[in-house]
Amino acid sequence: MTSKKNDPVVNAAALSKKYKCDVKKIIQSWKKEKNDLEISQALGIDMLKILQIRQEISYLHEKERHRHLKKSRTGNFTITHKTW
């Protein structure tokens, strides 16, 4: 599965507006392999809010994955019925 840079699954601007914090910085920190506690202390964001953001991003990725799988499976079914 290839990832397109032009079509992100996560709309960071919308999440930033929803959670009133910079979600791009949080995502970049995760990519730098910082844990949630370090991010919370560095950015001054509540741990609960970081956990909610992580959960929502995971949900969006899982939803996109299922959509992609469903789309790829719809045209590839061949039913063979053998009577013995």
C-alpha positions in Angstrom: 0.0 0.0 0.0 1.5 3.4 -1.0 1.0 6.5 1.0 0.2 9.7 -0.9 1.7 12.9 0.6 -0.9 15.1 -1.2 -3.9 13.3 0.2 -3.4 12.9 4.0 -5.8 10.8 6.0 -5.5 13.2 9.0 -6.6 16.8 8.7 -4.2 18.4 11.1 -5.8 21.8 10.8 -9.2 20.5 11.7 -7.8 18.6 14.7 -5.9 21.6 15.8 -9.0 23.7 15.8 -11.0 20.9 17.6 -8.4 20.4 20.3 -7.1 23.9 20.5 -3.4 22.9 20.2 -0.8 22.4 17.4 -1.5 18.8 16.2 1.3 19.0 13.7 3.9 19.5 16.5 2.4 16.5 18.3 2.6 14.3 15.2 6.2 15.5 14.5 7.1 14.6 18.1 5.7 11.1 17.7 7.7 10.7 14.5 10.8 11.7 16.6 9.8 8.8 18.9 9.0 11.0 21.9 6.4 9.5 24.3 3.2 11.2 25.4 4.6 12.3 28.7 7.5 14.1 27.1 5.2 15.8 24.6 2.9 16.8 27.3 5.7 18.4 29.4 7.4 20.0 26.4 4.3 21.6 24.8 2.3 22.1 28.0 -0.7 20.0 26.8 -2.8 17.9 29.1 -2.1 14.1 28.8 -5.7 13.4 28.4 -5.9 15.7 25.3 -2.8 14.0 23.8 -4.4 10.5 24.4 -7.6 11.7 22.7 -5.7 13.0 19.7 -3.7 9.8 19.4 -7.0 7.8 19.6 -8.7 9.9 17.0 -5.8 9.7 14.6 -5.6 5.9 15.0 -9.4 5.7 14.3 -9.0 7.8 11.1 -6.2 5.6 9.9 -8.1 2.4 10.7 -11.2 3.8 8.9 -9.1 4.7 5.8 -7.5 1.2 5.9 -10.9 -0.5 6.0 -12.2 1.7 3.2 -9.2 0.9 1.1 -9.6 -2.8 1.7 -13.3 -2.8 1.0 -12.6 -0.9 -2.3 -9.9 -3.3 -3.4 -12.1 -6.4 -2.6 -15.3 -5.4 -4.4 -14.2 -6.0 -8.0 -12.0 -9.1 -7.4 -14.5 -11.7 -6.4 -14.9 -14.7 -8.6 -17.4 -17.2 -7.5 -16.8 -20.8 -8.6 -19.4 -23.3 -7.8 -18.5 -26.9 -8.3 -21.1 -29.6 -8.1 -19.6 -33.0 -7.3 
